[in-house]
Structures are given as structure tokens and as C-alpha cells.
Amino acid sequence: MAMAGPGAMEDNGSMERPPILTMTEAALTRVRELTARADGDVLGVRVSVKKGGCSGLMYEVEYAKEKKAFEEVVETQGVRVFIDPTAIMFLIGAEMDFHQDKFHAGFVFNNPNEMDRCGCGESFRVA
């Protein structure tokens, strides 16, 4: 008997897609905190990838007050992350984390699609 797993064939013969994005407990906690104290109705956060930085691409995280056309929604333990459709190809298989120390606090992405990061860690490049 074959076991289903990542990349396994579904009953309809198509390949399962890996999750677009997973989240660590630290990221889940931080998104919950941010959405609880946000002004107005917030459904979750939106992750997009924008051109910028010395390596060419930057992650952007903002409040999501509505679901936009063609967005994917990743829901984990009640936390919703809306993925901008232009960012999907850059994020498949990535993990969203949250780090905080004495000098910096922010979301960090562990992304298997990254080929390089700039020295300051604010931007990345894909092949």
C-alpha cells in the first residue's frame, strides 16, 4: 500500500503542490498579536514580494483587510496569511518566522527558492 506524502499522486492523477508557506510558532504568535491590536477589521496579514534592495527582491508584510482577486490564503491554527498572486512562485516551500533581539524585530523567511541574500539581509535573489 503506497503512502501519500509530499509530491504524491492524488486520486485524480495530479501532483500535490507543497504548501506555499508554513509558519513557526513565533510567527503565529506575532501575527495574532498584530491582528488583535490592529485598527479596524483585519483578516490577517498579506505577504508579497516587491522589487527592491541590493539583491533585487524584498518581502513585504502588511495587514490584510480583504481578500484580493487570485490571492491564496494559508490558514494555520486560525491565523490567516494572504499570499499576493505575484509572490506565489517565489514563496512555494518557504517558512515564515519571527525573530526579536535587542536591536531588531521582524518577520524572517527561510526560503528554499533564495539563491542569495544581501549583506544586511533585507533583500534576496532567486535563480
Phi and psi in degrees as GROMACS dihedral restraints (atoms count N, CA, C in turn):
[ dihedral_restraints ]
;  ai    aj    ak    al  type     phi  dphi    fc
    3     4     5     6     1   -79.7    20    10
    4     5     6     7     1   141.0    20    10
    6     7     8     9     1   -96.5    20    10
    7     8     9    10     1   139.2    20    10
    9    10    11    12     1   -81.3    20    10
   10    11    12    13     1   141.7    20    10
   12    13    14    15     1  -160.3    20    10
   13    14    15    16     1  -172.7    20    10
   15    16    17    18     1   -55.5    20    10
   16    17    18    19     1   129.9    20    10
   18    19    20    21     1    82.3    20    10
   19    20    21    22     1     2.4    20    10
   21    22    23    24     1   -72.0    20    10
   22    23    24    25     1   156.0    20    10
   24    25    26    27     1   -77.6    20    10
   25    26    27    28     1   133.9    20    10
   27    28    29    30     1   -81.4    20    10
   28    29    30    31     1   171.8    20    10
   30    31    32    33     1   -58.7    20    10
   31    32    33    34     1   -30.4    20    10
   33    34    35    36     1   -83.7    20    10
   34    35    36    37     1     4.1    20    10
   36    37    38    39     1    88.3    20    10
   37    38    39    40     1    -2.3    20    10
   39    40    41    42     1   -92.6    20    10
   40    41    42    43     1   156.7    20    10
   42    43    44    45     1   -80.0    20    10
   43    44    45    46     1   139.1    20    10
   45    46    47    48     1   -71.3    20    10
   46    47    48    49     1   139.7    20    10
   48    49    50    51     1   -88.4    20    10
   49    50    51    52     1   138.1    20    10
   51    52    53    54     1   -63.8    20    10
   52    53    54    55     1   158.5    20    10
   54    55    56    57     1   -57.8    20    10
   55    56    57    58     1   142.2    20    10
   57    58    59    60     1   -63.4    20    10
   58    59    60    61     1   -44.4    20    10
   60    61    62    63     1  -151.5    20    10
   61    62    63    64     1   136.3    20    10
   63    64    65    66     1  -113.3    20    10
   64    65    66    67     1   164.5    20    10
   66    67    68    69     1  -131.5    20    10
   67    68    69    70     1   141.0    20    10
   69    70    71    72     1   -79.6    20    10
   70    71    72    73     1   166.8    20    10
   72    73    74    75     1   -59.3    20    10
   73    74    75    76     1   -38.8    20    10
   75    76    77    78     1   -62.5    20    10
   76    77    78    79     1   -40.9    20    10
   78    79    80    81     1   -67.8    20    10
   79    80    81    82     1   -42.7    20    10
   81    82    83    84     1   -59.3    20    10
   82    83    84    85     1   -45.6    20    10
   84    85    86    87     1   -61.4    20    10
   85    86    87    88     1   -45.3    20    10
   87    88    89    90     1   -66.2    20    10
   88    89    90    91     1   -41.0    20    10
   90    91    92    93     1   -63.9    20    10
   91    92    93    94     1   -40.4    20    10
   93    94    95    96     1   -60.3    20    10
   94    95    96    97     1   -44.4    20    10
   96    97    98    99     1   -61.7    20    10
   97    98    99   100     1   -46.4    20    10
   99   100   101   102     1   -64.7    20    10
  100   101   102   103     1   -44.7    20    10
  102   103   104   105     1   -70.3    20    10
  103   104   105   106     1   -30.9    20    10
  105   106   107   108     1   -67.7    20    10
  106   107   108   109     1   -32.1    20    10
  108   109   110   111     1  -103.8    20    10
  109   110   111   112     1     7.8    20    10
  111   112   113   114     1   -71.8    20    10
  112   113   114   115     1   150.6    20    10
  114   115   116   117     1   -78.9    20    10
  115   116   117   118     1   129.8    20    10
  117   118   119   120     1    82.2    20    10
  118   119   120   121     1  -173.3    20    10
  120   121   122   123     1   -81.5    20    10
  121   122   123   124     1   120.4    20    10
  123   124   125   126     1  -124.0    20    10
  124   125   126   127     1   128.8    20    10
  126   127   128   129     1   -86.0    20    10
  127   128   129   130     1   -24.1    20    10
  129   130   131   132     1   165.4    20    10
  130   131   132   133     1  -148.3    20    10
  132   133   134   135     1  -120.6    20    10
  133   134   135   136     1   155.9    20    10
  135   136   137   138     1  -112.7    20    10
  136   137   138   139     1   133.2    20    10
  138   139   140   141     1  -111.2    20    10
  139   140   141   142     1   129.4    20    10
  141   142   143   144     1  -136.2    20    10
  142   143   144   145     1   168.6    20    10
  144   145   146   147     1  -123.0    20    10
  145   146   147   148     1   124.6    20    10
  147   148   149   150     1  -118.0    20    10
  148   149   150   151     1   154.1    20    10
  150   151   152   153     1   -71.6    20    10
  151   152   153   154     1   137.0    20    10
  153   154   155   156     1   158.7    20    10
  154   155   156   157     1   173.3    20    10
  156   157   158   159     1    74.7    20    10
  157   158   159   160     1   172.5    20    10
  159   160   161   162     1   -74.9    20    10
  160   161   162   163     1   -18.1    20    10
  162   163   164   165     1   -97.8    20    10
  163   164   165   166     1    -9.1    20    10
  165   166   167   168     1   114.4    20    10
  166   167   168   169     1   -31.6    20    10
  168   169   170   171     1  -134.1    20    10
  169   170   171   172     1   146.9    20    10
  171   172   173   174     1  -135.4    20    10
  172   173   174   175     1   145.5    20    10
  174   175   176   177     1   -80.9    20    10
  175   176   177   178     1   145.1    20    10
  177   178   179   180     1  -133.1    20    10
  178   179   180   181     1   131.3    20    10
  180   181   182   183     1  -123.0    20    10
  181   182   183   184     1   128.7    20    10
  183   184   185   186     1  -144.7    20    10
  184   185   186   187     1   168.0    20    10
  186   187   188   189     1   -66.8    20    10
  187   188   189   190     1   145.0    20    10
  189   190   191   192     1  -113.0    20    10
  190   191   192   193     1   114.8    20    10
  192   193   194   195     1   -98.9    20    10
  193   194   195   196     1   -12.3    20    10
  195   196   197   198     1  -156.0    20    10
  196   197   198   199     1   161.4    20    10
  198   199   200   201     1   -88.4    20    10
  199   200   201   202     1   124.7    20    10
  201   202   203   204     1   -88.0    20    10
  202   203   204   205     1   161.7    20    10
  204   205   206   207     1   -56.3    20    10
  205   206   207   208     1   136.3    20    10
  207   208   209   210     1    69.8    20    10
  208   209   210   211     1     5.6    20    10
  210   211   212   213     1   -73.6    20    10
  211   212   213   214     1   145.3    20    10
  213   214   215   216     1   -92.9    20    10
  214   215   216   217     1   147.7    20    10
  216   217   218   219     1  -120.0    20    10
  217   218   219   220     1   124.8    20    10
  219   220   221   222     1  -106.7    20    10
  220   221   222   223     1   120.6    20    10
  222   223   224   225     1  -118.0    20    10
  223   224   225   226     1   125.9    20    10
  225   226   227   228     1  -133.6    20    10
  226   227   228   229     1   120.8    20    10
  228   229   230   231     1    49.3    20    10
  229   230   231   232     1    41.6    20    10
  231   232   233   234     1    82.9    20    10
  232   233   234   235     1    -4.1    20    10
  234   235   236   237     1   -94.9    20    10
  235   236   237   238     1   127.3    20    10
  237   238   239   240     1  -108.5    20    10
  238   239   240   241     1   132.0    20    10
  240   241   242   243     1  -120.3    20    10
  241   242   243   244     1   122.9    20    10
  243   244   245   246     1   -95.1    20    10
  244   245   246   247     1   127.5    20    10
  246   247   248   249     1  -104.6    20    10
  247   248   249   250     1   118.2    20    10
  249   250   251   252     1   -57.1    20    10
  250   251   252   253     1   134.4    20    10
  252   253   254   255     1   -60.2    20    10
  253   254   255   256     1   -28.8    20    10
  255   256   257   258     1   -76.6    20    10
  256   257   258   259     1   -11.3    20    10
  258   259   260   261     1   -96.0    20    10
  259   260   261   262     1   -14.2    20    10
  261   262   263   264     1   -54.4    20    10
  262   263   264   265     1   -47.5    20    10
  264   265   266   267     1   -65.2    20    10
  265   266   267   268     1   -22.4    20    10
  267   268   269   270     1   -87.3    20    10
  268   269   270   271     1   -19.1    20    10
  270   271   272   273     1  -106.7    20    10
  271   272   273   274     1   -11.1    20    10
  273   274   275   276     1   -55.0    20    10
  274   275   276   277     1   121.8    20    10
  276   277   278   279     1    88.8    20    10
  277   278   279   280     1     1.5    20    10
  279   280   281   282     1   -79.6    20    10
  280   281   282   283     1   157.8    20    10
  282   283   284   285     1  -118.6    20    10
  283   284   285   286     1   130.2    20    10
  285   286   287   288     1   -96.6    20    10
  286   287   288   289     1   127.4    20    10
  288   289   290   291     1  -128.6    20    10
  289   290   291   292     1   169.4    20    10
  291   292   293   294     1  -131.9    20    10
  292   293   294   295     1   128.0    20    10
  294   295   296   297     1  -122.0    20    10
  295   296   297   298     1   144.3    20    10
  297   298   299   300     1  -142.9    20    10
  298   299   300   301     1   133.8    20    10
  300   301   302   303     1  -139.3    20    10
  301   302   303   304     1  -166.0    20    10
  303   304   305   306     1   -63.2    20    10
  304   305   306   307     1   -28.7    20    10
  306   307   308   309     1  -113.5    20    10
  307   308   309   310     1   -13.2    20    10
  309   310   311   312     1  -151.4    20    10
  310   311   312   313     1   144.3    20    10
  312   313   314   315     1  -140.6    20    10
  313   314   315   316     1   134.5    20    10
  315   316   317   318     1   176.1    20    10
  316   317   318   319     1   168.7    20    10
  318   319   320   321     1   -75.5    20    10
  319   320   321   322     1   141.6    20    10
  321   322   323   324     1  -126.8    20    10
  322   323   324   325     1   140.0    20    10
  324   325   326   327     1  -113.8    20    10
  325   326   327   328     1   124.1    20    10
  327   328   329   330     1   -97.0    20    10
  328   329   330   331     1   101.8    20    10
  330   331   332   333     1  -121.2    20    10
  331   332   333   334     1   117.1    20    10
  333   334   335   336     1   -68.6    20    10
  334   335   336   337     1   -12.8    20    10
  336   337   338   339     1   -83.6    20    10
  337   338   339   340     1   -13.9    20    10
  339   340   341   342     1   -71.3    20    10
  340   341   342   343     1   134.6    20    10
  342   343   344   345     1  -102.2    20    10
  343   344   345   346     1   -23.3    20    10
  345   346   347   348     1  -163.2    20    10
  346   347   348   349     1   153.4    20    10
  348   349   350   351     1  -127.3    20    10
  349   350   351   352     1   151.9    20    10
  351   352   353   354     1   -73.3    20    10
  352   353   354   355     1   167.1    20    10
  354   355   356   357     1   -60.0    20    10
  355   356   357   358     1   -34.9    20    10
  357   358   359   360     1   -84.0    20    10
  358   359   360   361     1   -10.1    20    10
  360   361   362   363     1    80.4    20    10
  361   362   363   364     1     8.5    20    10
  363   364   365   366     1   -87.0    20    10
  364   365   366   367     1   -18.0    20    10
  366   367   368   369     1  -138.7    20    10
  367   368   369   370     1   166.4    20    10
  369   370   371   372     1  -145.3    20    10
  370   371   372   373     1   171.1    20    10
  372   373   374   375     1  -135.0    20    10
  373   374   375   376     1   144.5    20    10
  375   376   377   378     1  -115.4    20    10
  376   377   378   379     1   162.0    20    10
